[in-house]
Amino acid sequence: KPTDPVVTSQVADLMRQAGNTDGAVELYKKAVALAPAAPQYREYLGEYLHSLKRGEEAVAVWRPMAEGGNRNSKNLARLAEVFAGFGYHKEAVGAMAEPTKLNVLLAL
């Protein structure tokens, strides 16, 4: 099922377990491309990049979880959770400040 993001991410997990770093990264990226609005695939890819000590790439993968059409309080809070969970505290604080700004703007 080449267009199924679930299967693609499962194969990426298998590639990861087999030690095929490049193959796993490419498949995680493909899963993100297949389902760009589904945050879990960005989380999987970012977690793997973080584990590979590629923190800047991980942060760049996670950020779109709360950008564009995905920019809302719920997604920003989730993004902050992800950042905090992996030790990116500065980014987490920034993401947590955004829902407050959004709510203030909506109240005006």
Secondary structure, DSSP 8 states (H G I E B T S, - for coil): -TT-HHHHHHHHHHHHHTT-HHHHHHHHHHHHHHSTT-HHHHHHHHHHHHHTT-HHHHHHHHGGGGSGGG-SHHHHHHHHHHHHHTT-HHHHHHHHHHHHHHHHHHH-
